[in-house]
Amino acid sequence: MGNSPLKKGLPPSKATLGKEVKMRYTPYPMKRVRNFLGLAASVIILVLVFPRSAHAYVDPGTGSYVLQIVIAGIAAASFSLKLFWGRIRAYFSGPPPKQEDTDSDE
């Protein structure tokens, strides 16, 4: 395979069909996804940190709505904590101790 199309980086052709060819794994698509997500996150952060002036009116009801959302979030978090407290406690305390078999017939 001196002048193989695979060595040149070309796709397999009819010449390589039927022959055993070792293909290298390259995580190129994953790198593209990671680069895209990094770029998208950077753009979102820049838009949120440096916003344009909105020149918008915020009425007094908006403050009470934001307060209602915060209270609802706290209530949901506390309910979830209460609901899963046993599992959380068991996870951090480790496995329960093993109980030995005790025969009372001895």
Backbone torsions as a table, in degrees:
resi	resn	phi	psi	omega
1	MET	NA	50.7	-175.7
2	GLY	-63.8	-45.4	-177.1
3	ASN	-114.9	50.0	-174.3
4	SER	-70.2	141.5	176.2
5	PRO	-64.1	-24.4	179.7
6	LEU	-71.2	-32.1	178.2
7	LYS	-68.1	-29.7	179.7
8	LYS	-82.9	-4.2	-179.6
9	GLY	87.3	10.5	-179.9
10	LEU	-87.1	156.7	178.3
11	PRO	-67.3	156.5	179.3
12	PRO	-61.4	140.3	-179.6
13	SER	-116.8	-168.8	179.3
14	LYS	-64.4	-26.2	-178.5
15	ALA	-68.2	-27.4	-177.1
16	THR	-98.2	-4.5	-179.7
17	LEU	-67.8	136.6	178.9
18	GLY	87.5	-11.8	178.3
19	LYS	-98.2	150.2	178.7
20	GLU	-78.1	119.6	-176.6
21	VAL	-124.8	131.4	176.5
22	LYS	-89.2	123.9	178.8
23	MET	-103.8	135.9	176.8
24	ARG	-85.4	142.7	175.8
25	TYR	-88.4	121.7	175.2
26	THR	-121.1	124.3	-179.5
27	PRO	-81.0	40.0	-177.4
28	TYR	-59.7	-46.3	-179.7
29	PRO	-60.5	-34.7	179.7
30	MET	-67.8	-36.0	177.4
31	LYS	-64.6	-39.3	179.1
32	ARG	-64.0	-41.9	179.7
33	VAL	-64.2	-45.3	179.9
34	ARG	-62.3	-41.8	178.2
35	ASN	-64.3	-41.1	179.7
36	PHE	-64.9	-44.0	179.6
37	LEU	-64.9	-37.8	177.0
38	GLY	-63.9	-42.9	178.6
39	LEU	-65.0	-43.9	179.9
40	ALA	-63.3	-42.4	178.8
41	ALA	-64.2	-39.4	178.9
42	SER	-63.5	-43.5	179.9
43	VAL	-64.3	-43.1	179.8
44	ILE	-63.0	-43.3	179.5
45	ILE	-63.9	-42.3	178.9
46	LEU	-64.0	-38.5	179.0
47	VAL	-66.4	-38.4	-179.2
48	LEU	-75.1	-32.9	-177.5
49	VAL	-79.9	-37.3	-178.1
50	PHE	-117.7	70.7	-178.8
51	PRO	-78.1	156.9	172.2
52	ARG	-78.2	160.1	176.9
53	SER	-72.0	135.2	-172.7
54	ALA	-88.8	-26.5	-175.2
55	HIS	50.6	47.8	-176.8
56	ALA	-115.8	154.9	179.1
57	TYR	-94.4	130.7	176.6
58	VAL	-115.2	112.4	-177.7
59	ASP	-80.2	167.8	-177.4
60	PRO	-63.0	-24.0	179.9
61	GLY	-68.3	-21.3	-179.7
62	THR	-65.7	-39.3	179.2
63	GLY	-62.6	-42.3	179.3
64	SER	-68.9	-31.2	177.5
65	TYR	-67.7	-43.0	177.9
66	VAL	-63.3	-41.3	177.8
67	LEU	-62.2	-40.1	178.0
68	GLN	-63.3	-39.4	178.4
69	ILE	-65.7	-41.8	179.7
70	VAL	-64.0	-45.0	179.8
71	ILE	-63.9	-40.8	178.4
72	ALA	-64.4	-38.4	177.6
73	GLY	-64.5	-42.0	178.0
74	ILE	-65.1	-41.4	179.2
75	ALA	-64.8	-41.7	179.8
76	ALA	-66.1	-40.8	179.2
77	ALA	-65.9	-41.9	-179.6
78	SER	-68.1	-37.3	177.1
79	PHE	-65.1	-42.7	178.3
80	SER	-63.7	-40.2	178.2
81	LEU	-63.6	-42.2	178.9
82	LYS	-65.0	-40.4	-177.1
83	LEU	-66.8	-40.0	-175.8
84	PHE	-104.8	14.1	-175.8
85	TRP	-59.9	-41.0	179.3
86	GLY	-61.5	-43.2	179.3
87	ARG	-67.8	-40.5	179.3
88	ILE	-64.0	-44.9	-179.6
89	ARG	-64.9	-41.5	178.8
90	ALA	-65.7	-34.8	179.9
91	TYR	-65.5	-43.7	-176.9
92	PHE	-82.3	-21.5	-179.5
93	SER	-85.7	-15.2	178.8
94	GLY	92.1	-177.2	-178.4
95	PRO	-71.1	149.7	178.6
96	PRO	-67.7	150.8	-179.7
97	PRO	-66.0	146.0	-179.5
98	LYS	-78.0	135.2	178.2
99	GLN	-95.5	134.7	-179.9
100	GLU	-82.5	149.4	177.0
101	ASP	-74.4	123.9	177.3
102	THR	-114.8	122.7	178.8
103	ASP	-96.2	127.2	179.9
104	SER	-89.3	-0.1	-178.8
105	ASP	-85.4	-5.6	-175.7
106	GLU	-67.8	NA	NA
